[in-house]
Amino acid sequence: MKFKIFTGIAISISLFSTMTLAAGFGQSLCKSPNYHCVKVTKGQSWNSLFPDPDTRMVVKKVNRMNTPLHNGMVIAVPNNLTSNVMDFSPFPTKIDSAPASGMVQVSLSKLAWGAYDSSGTLLNWGPVSGGKGYCPDIHHGCHTPTGSFKVFDKQGAGCISHVFPIATHGGAPMPYCMHFHGGFALHGSPTVPGFNASHGCVRMFTEDAMWLNHNFVELGETLVKILP
């Protein structure tokens, strides 16, 4: 069965074949003393492995992925599995300073975002998938730009790309998009696969993008800081 990837601001190739070729973030935690790794067997799913929705969300965020599990995939599970996702944030809970309008910090290497209020307190965090090294449909690299930006436009659940997929001149879903640089945006996606896989946008879990869009990001005010 083929699954299409919503690549940042686009739709791309089969999710299953891509996941087969690329090791997810969770595998990097397998040697950590705080985690143990589980090899998925045929028929297992997020719901069957983790029936409690809060626990399931923690494991998804630890692995930086919301894509379906498949046979042979390796995922990391915390040894001390609590239902509080903030316990597993890769960001400090407090920073020395933050702008008065707050800041969304994105780490492309940690595959994560964090939202800091004006006091420098971490309010929320979640996984991301940024631009991959090369996009065959456009025949060049598609990295996410790094630096400091401001969100200049945001839309709701119906936001779509006007560029990707190339074949249809747009139409890829980008729910709760928040544009910060040209066509680049933070947005929700059902395909955050545990590695950087987009055309340059910052994919997030859709519920995370909705939270940022509705509760945190102010147009022209909120700082978006993209780190390598």
N, C-alpha and C positions, 0 to 999 in steps of 0.2 A: 504494500500500500504506500502511495506517495503522499507526503505532506508538503505543502508549500511554505517556505520561510518568508515572513514579512521582514525584509532586510532593511532595518532602519526606516528609510522612507521608501521601501520597496518590497516587492515579492521576489524571491529567488528560487533556487533549486530545491530538490528533495531534501526534506529535513532528515529523513532516516539515513540517507547516504552521507550527509554532512556530519551527523552525529557519530557515524561509524568511523569517519576519518579523524575526527578531532576529539581529544580527551577533554572532558568537562572539568570545571574548576574543582569539583568535589574530590577528584582523584589526587589533587595536590595536598589534600588534608589526610590522606590515608596513613601517612607515617607520623602524624601528630599524636601525642599521647592522649589528647582530649577527644579523639574521634576513633570510630571503627568504621570500616567500609563494608558495604553490602553489595554483592553481585546479583543483579536482578535476574530472575528466572522467567521462563515463558508464562505469560498470563498474569504476572504481577503488575500492579499499578500503584500510583500514589495513594489512591483510596484504600486499596487492599492492604498495603504495607503500613499505612498510617491513618487509621479510621478517624481519629480525632482531628478536626479541621485546623485547630490552632497548632498542634504538633506537626501536622502535615505542612503547614505554611512555614514553620521554622526550618524544617528539613529542606524544603524547596529553596528558601532564601540562603541557607548555608551552602547549598550546591549551586546557587546563582542560576537556577533554571526553573521554568514552568512548563517545559515541553513534556510530552508523554514519555513514560519509561518504556524501554524495550529490552528484550532478552540479551543478556551479556553486559549491559550497562553497569558501571560501578558508581555508587553514590556514597557520600560520607554521612554518617549519623553521629551526632554528639553523644558521648558517653553519659553526660548529665543532661538529658533531654528535657528541658523545661518548655513551657508554652509561651514564655516571654521572648519574643523575637529580638528585643533590645539587648538581651544578654549576649547575643552573638554578633553585634555590630563590629565591623572592622575599623570603625572610626572612633576617636576619643569622645567620651561623653561630654567633655567641656573643652573649649578652645579659648585662648586669651582674648581674642577680639573677633567681632563679626559686624558687618554693616548694619545700620539701623533697620534696614528693610529685610534683613535675614539673608541667608546664603544657601544655595544648593551646591554641594560639592560632589563632583563626580570623579571617581578614580577608575581609569580604564584598565589599570593593572589589577586592582582589587575587584573589578567588575561590580562596583557598588556605588550608590549615591547616599548622601546624608544631608538632612535639612537642619540647619542651625538657626536659632532665633537670634535676636539682637544682643542677647546676653552671652552668646556663645554656647548655649546649651543644645545638645543634640536632641531633636524632637522625634525623628523618624529616620529610617534607612531602608534600603532595599537593593536588589540586584539590578545590574544593567548589562546590556550588550552593545558595545560601540562598533565603530567601523572596522571591517576586516582589511587585511593587507592589500588584496587585489579582488576586483569585481569583474568577472569575465564578460558580463553583459555590456559594460561600458569601457572595457579594455584598459583600465588603469586602476591605480590605488584608490581606496575610498576610506581613508582614515578620518576619524572624528577630529575636528580642530581643537587644539588645546589653548588655554588662556582664560581670561575673565570676560564675561559677556553679561548682557541684560536681556531678559525676555521681552520681546517687542510685540509678540502676537500670541494669542492662545485661543483654542477652540474646544468644543465639547466632544461628545462621543462619536459624532459623525465626521470628524476630521479625516481627510484622505490626502495622499500624495498626488501632486499634479505632474509628476515626472515618472515615477515607477509604478508598475513594471513598464519597461521600455516598449514592449510589444503592444500595450494598450494605451500608451501615453498617459499613464497615471491610473489611479484607482485603488492603490494599496491602502488599507485601513491604517490610520495613525490616531487612534482614539485619545482624546484629551491632550492634543499636541500643544507644545509650548516652544515656539521658535525663538532661538537665541542668536543665530548667525546665518543669514541668507536662508537657504532651504533646510538648514540643520535644526532639528528639534528634539526635545525630550518628548517621548510619547509612549503610550501603552502598546503592548504587543502580547499575543499568546505564544510567541516564539522567542523567549529569552533562553538560549540553549546552554549556558555555562561557559561561553567563550565569546569573543568579539566576532560578530557575524553580519553586521549591517552594512548599508551603503554609506554610513557616516552619521546617521541619526543615533540618538541614545535611546535604545529600547528599554522599557521598564515593564514590570508587571502592571497590567491595566489598572488594578485597584490602587497601586502606588501612584501612577500618573494622575488618576482621578483625585486622590488626596492632595497631591501637590497643586493641581490645577484649581481645585475648589477651595482649599484651606490655607495655602501657603504662598504661592507665586503671585506677585503683584506686577502688572505690566509696567515696564520701564523702571522698576525699582529693585526687584529681587536680583541679587548677584548669582550668576551661574559660573562656577569655577570648575573648568575641566582640567584634570591632571592626567599626565601620561599613565 
